[in-house]
Amino acid sequence: MLFRSLAAAAALLAVCTPVAAQDLDLRAQVAAYVQPSNVARAIQAAAQLRAAGFDPVMEDFMGGRRDRPLAGRNIVATIGDGPREILLTAHYDAVELEPGRLSHGVVDNAASVVAVIEAAKILRGKALNHRIRIILFDQEELGLIGARKWIEAHGLTNVAAVVNSDVAGYGDTMMYGQNNGPQSAFVTRAVQELCAERAMQCVGYPVYPPSDDRAFSAAGAPVVSLGFQDQVGAHQMWLAFNGGEANGLAEGFVPQVFRLIHSAEDTMEHVDPATVALAGEVYAAVVERLDRQLAGVD
């Protein structure tokens, strides 16, 4: 009986250990972005891309606010080649809570950065029809400046689609925006198809909070912004943005995610590495689906 118990325990340990190891690794990768400056966060993002086997390039720009110019840097890596490209993006900068003090910025948005890198690792092993360009933007928190500077520098002639991630630290419900213009309908449809095939909890928002996706939609690019929350929080946020005056929420109610981000509460206790892993897998699947559909092979 003891032998059987030990054997069963060993079998369970063999199954659970890789998952636990992955969770610890992803947690450590997200926690590494808790830095005193966004420059230090940029260095961390580039280091993680290199550790994953990529050769990232830092693209410097001058941004900041009108009364306080500030140097910024976008971090770019590519997978494969082709005449057109699909962008997979997230911002790595954290909001400044007071002069010289950053939010930990892990839900918003280090978890998304790590998920995008995980997606890039998956995509690198795929036979793709497009170049995949990974872009980690700076100065999103100052007004989508990094994304706008990238568009100014590179243009969108060769960009077939953009998949952006913002706020993907916890929960199993994927949120997606539907307010990026008619040119983005096929990207939204690809997300919806994937949700249906996987029987995932997904919530589409006719009005979705802005992220770097808005810089691309304003320039006419097909784009979707994706994020994760728990199911209740995702629906509460939907009601807050889309339910109108009769949304059923208590007067003055603020969804949890908005009490969390842009605050001192955006800390590692709110990050679930299982969500980061799920987001990376789903983002890779969305990009792969778009790659096939745009190439006319799906």
C-alpha distance (Angstrom), angle and dihedral (degrees) to the residues before:
residue distance angle dihedral
M1 . . .
L2 3.80 . .
F3 3.81 90.3 .
R4 3.78 90.6 52.0
S5 3.81 90.7 48.4
L6 3.79 91.5 49.6
A7 3.77 91.3 47.0
A8 3.78 91.4 50.0
A9 3.81 90.8 48.2
A10 3.79 91.1 49.4
A11 3.79 91.0 50.0
L12 3.80 91.0 49.4
L13 3.79 91.2 48.4
A14 3.80 90.8 50.4
V15 3.81 89.9 54.4
C16 3.80 96.7 42.9
T17 3.80 102.3 40.5
P18 3.85 98.4 72.8
V19 3.80 91.0 48.5
A20 3.79 91.8 48.1
A21 3.80 90.2 47.1
Q22 3.80 90.5 51.1
D23 3.80 91.0 48.6
L24 3.80 91.5 51.4
D25 3.79 91.3 47.1
L26 3.81 94.1 49.3
R27 3.79 91.4 45.4
A28 3.80 90.0 52.2
Q29 3.79 91.5 48.0
V30 3.81 92.2 52.9
A31 3.82 92.4 43.9
A32 3.81 89.9 53.5
Y33 3.82 88.6 73.4
V34 3.79 92.2 66.4
Q35 3.79 92.9 105.7
P36 3.80 136.9 146.1
S37 3.81 94.0 -116.0
N38 3.78 141.8 22.3
V39 3.79 88.7 -119.0
A40 3.81 87.7 62.1
R41 3.80 89.4 47.9
A42 3.81 89.6 52.6
I43 3.80 90.5 52.3
Q44 3.79 89.3 50.7
A45 3.82 92.8 50.2
A46 3.80 92.3 50.4
A47 3.81 90.6 47.5
Q48 3.80 91.8 52.2
L49 3.80 91.5 50.0
R50 3.80 90.1 50.9
A51 3.80 91.2 47.7
A52 3.81 87.8 53.1
G53 3.82 90.0 55.6
F54 3.81 100.7 -98.2
D55 3.77 130.0 125.5
P56 3.81 103.9 -134.2
V57 3.78 124.1 -163.1
M58 3.80 123.1 -151.9
E59 3.79 112.4 -140.0
D60 3.80 110.8 -160.6
F61 3.79 123.8 -149.1
M62 3.78 138.3 166.1
G63 3.76 113.9 -114.7
G64 3.77 136.6 130.7
R65 3.76 124.9 116.0
R66 3.78 127.6 -43.0
D67 3.79 91.7 -105.3
R68 3.81 94.2 40.8
P69 3.82 116.7 35.7
L70 3.78 112.1 -156.9
A71 3.79 132.5 -171.4
G72 3.78 114.2 -124.3
R73 3.77 137.5 -176.6
N74 3.79 133.4 -151.9
I75 3.80 117.3 -154.8
V76 3.79 116.5 -140.5
A77 3.81 134.5 -173.5
T78 3.79 130.2 168.9
I79 3.78 137.9 -147.5
G80 3.78 122.0 -157.5
D81 3.78 126.3 -29.5
G82 3.76 141.1 -96.1
P83 3.80 142.0 136.1
R84 3.82 91.7 -89.6
E85 3.76 133.0 35.0
I86 3.78 143.3 -149.4
L87 3.79 116.2 -142.3
L88 3.80 122.1 -142.3
T89 3.79 108.6 -167.8
A90 3.80 146.7 175.7
H91 3.78 134.4 159.9
Y92 3.79 119.4 -115.9
D93 3.80 100.7 -169.4
A94 3.80 121.6 104.6
V95 3.77 126.0 -141.2
E96 3.79 118.5 -101.5
L97 3.81 108.9 -119.9
E98 3.79 93.7 -170.1
P99 3.81 133.0 -14.5
G100 3.79 108.4 -53.3
R101 3.82 95.3 0.7
L102 3.80 122.8 100.8
S103 3.75 129.6 -164.1
H104 3.79 111.2 -112.3
G105 3.80 83.1 -112.4
V106 3.79 97.6 -161.0
V107 3.82 101.1 134.3
D108 3.80 86.8 33.4
N109 2.94 95.2 63.5
A110 3.81 129.0 -41.4
A111 3.81 92.3 84.0
S112 3.81 89.5 58.2
V113 3.81 90.9 49.6
V114 3.79 91.7 53.2
A115 3.83 90.3 45.7
V116 3.81 90.6 52.1
I117 3.81 90.4 51.1
E118 3.81 89.2 49.3
A119 3.81 89.0 51.3
A120 3.81 89.9 49.7
K121 3.80 90.4 54.1
I122 3.82 89.8 53.7
L123 3.81 93.9 45.8
R124 3.79 93.1 50.3
G125 3.80 88.8 70.5
K126 3.81 95.0 51.4
A127 3.81 130.2 94.4
L128 3.80 99.6 -119.4
N129 3.78 134.1 -176.5
H130 3.80 95.9 -151.6
R131 3.75 137.2 49.7
I132 3.80 108.8 -105.0
R133 3.78 113.0 -144.7
I134 3.79 117.7 -162.6
I135 3.81 111.4 -155.6
L136 3.79 123.8 -176.1
F137 3.78 106.4 -167.4
D138 3.77 130.5 -146.9
Q139 3.82 126.1 -150.3
E140 3.78 97.7 24.9
E141 3.78 86.5 135.8
L142 3.81 90.1 57.9
G143 3.80 93.5 56.5
L144 3.83 110.0 -60.8
I145 3.79 88.6 -67.3
G146 3.80 98.0 150.1
A147 3.80 92.3 52.4
R148 3.79 92.3 47.2
K149 3.79 91.8 48.6
W150 3.81 90.6 50.6
I151 3.80 91.0 51.8
E152 3.82 90.7 48.3
A153 3.80 91.2 50.8
H154 3.81 99.9 42.7
G155 3.79 108.7 19.8
L156 3.77 124.7 -146.7
T157 3.80 102.6 -100.1
N158 3.81 93.2 113.4
V159 3.82 97.6 34.2
A160 3.80 111.2 110.5
A161 3.83 97.5 176.5
V162 3.79 142.6 -16.4
V163 3.81 128.1 -140.4
N164 3.80 113.2 -167.6
S165 3.80 128.7 -171.6
D166 3.79 125.6 -155.9
V167 3.82 127.9 163.4
A168 3.81 104.3 6.4
G169 3.79 102.8 149.0
Y170 3.80 105.5 115.6
G171 3.80 144.6 7.3
D172 3.79 134.2 48.1
T173 3.82 99.0 -109.7
M174 3.79 116.4 98.5
M175 3.79 117.6 -146.5
Y176 3.78 123.2 -157.9
G177 3.77 134.0 -176.2
Q178 3.79 122.7 -123.8
N179 3.81 97.6 -175.2
N180 3.79 102.0 87.5
G181 3.79 99.8 102.6
P182 3.81 135.1 -93.2
Q183 3.80 91.5 -72.1
S184 3.83 87.2 68.0
A185 3.82 96.7 54.6
F186 3.81 94.5 101.2
V187 3.81 91.2 51.2
T188 3.80 91.1 51.1
R189 3.80 89.6 47.6
A190 3.81 91.4 53.1
V191 3.82 89.4 53.8
Q192 3.81 91.5 48.6
E193 3.81 92.1 49.1
L194 3.78 91.1 51.5
C195 3.80 91.7 48.8
A196 3.80 90.6 51.5
E197 3.80 94.6 46.7
R198 3.80 92.6 49.6
A199 3.82 94.6 39.2
M200 3.80 86.6 -128.5
Q201 3.76 125.1 167.6
C202 3.82 102.1 -107.8
V203 3.79 131.4 165.7
G204 3.80 122.6 -162.8
Y205 3.80 117.7 -152.1
P206 3.82 120.1 -152.6
V207 3.81 83.6 -163.8
Y208 3.81 112.9 33.0
P209 3.80 127.6 177.6
P210 3.80 113.2 -96.8
S211 3.78 124.8 -99.9
D212 3.80 133.6 151.8
D213 3.81 87.7 -56.2
R214 3.80 88.6 78.5
A215 3.80 91.9 63.1
F216 3.81 88.9 56.2
S217 3.80 97.1 43.2
A218 3.81 90.2 48.8
A219 3.81 87.3 55.9
G220 3.83 91.6 49.0
A221 3.80 100.0 -104.6
P222 3.82 122.5 142.9
V223 3.81 105.3 -111.0
V224 3.78 144.7 157.7
S225 3.79 129.4 -165.7
L226 3.81 117.9 -145.8
G227 3.79 133.3 -168.7
F228 3.80 141.8 157.8
Q229 3.79 136.0 -125.1
D230 3.77 138.1 150.6
Q231 3.79 112.3 -78.7
V232 3.81 97.0 -106.2
G233 3.79 92.8 47.8
A234 3.80 92.0 48.0
H235 3.80 91.7 53.8
Q236 3.78 93.1 44.2
M237 3.78 89.1 53.1
W238 3.82 89.9 48.5
L239 3.79 89.9 53.9
A240 3.80 92.4 46.6
F241 3.81 92.0 54.0
N242 3.79 101.6 30.3
G243 3.80 109.1 21.1
G244 3.78 98.6 80.3
E245 3.79 122.5 -150.6
A246 3.81 92.6 -37.9
N247 3.81 94.1 54.0
G248 3.81 94.4 131.7
L249 3.80 93.8 -123.3
A250 3.79 119.0 128.8
E251 3.78 114.6 -98.0
G252 3.78 109.4 -87.2
F253 3.81 93.0 12.1
V254 3.80 113.9 152.9
P255 3.84 118.4 -164.6
Q256 3.80 112.7 -115.0
V257 3.77 95.0 -113.1
F258 3.81 90.6 61.1
R259 3.79 91.5 49.5
L260 3.80 87.1 52.6
I261 3.79 108.6 43.7
H262 3.80 121.2 68.0
S263 3.78 88.4 24.3
A264 3.78 142.0 90.8
E265 3.83 86.8 -101.0
D266 3.82 93.5 72.5
T267 3.80 92.7 102.6
M268 3.80 138.2 139.3
E269 3.80 94.1 -93.7
H270 3.80 86.5 75.0
V271 3.82 95.7 52.3
D272 3.80 119.6 96.4
P273 3.82 112.3 -165.5
A274 3.82 89.4 -155.4
T275 3.80 87.9 64.6
V276 3.81 91.2 49.2
A277 3.80 90.3 52.1
L278 3.81 92.0 46.3
A279 3.80 91.8 48.4
G280 3.80 91.7 51.2
E281 3.79 91.7 50.6
V282 3.81 93.7 46.5
Y283 3.82 94.5 46.0
A284 3.79 90.1 52.2
A285 3.81 89.9 49.7
V286 3.82 92.1 49.8
V287 3.82 91.6 50.3
E288 3.80 92.0 46.3
R289 3.81 91.0 50.2
L290 3.80 91.8 49.6
D291 3.80 89.9 47.3
R292 3.81 91.3 55.9
Q293 3.79 95.9 42.0
L294 3.79 94.2 48.1
A295 3.79 89.4 49.5
G296 3.80 90.6 50.8
V297 3.79 94.3 -120.1
D298 3.82 98.0 113.3
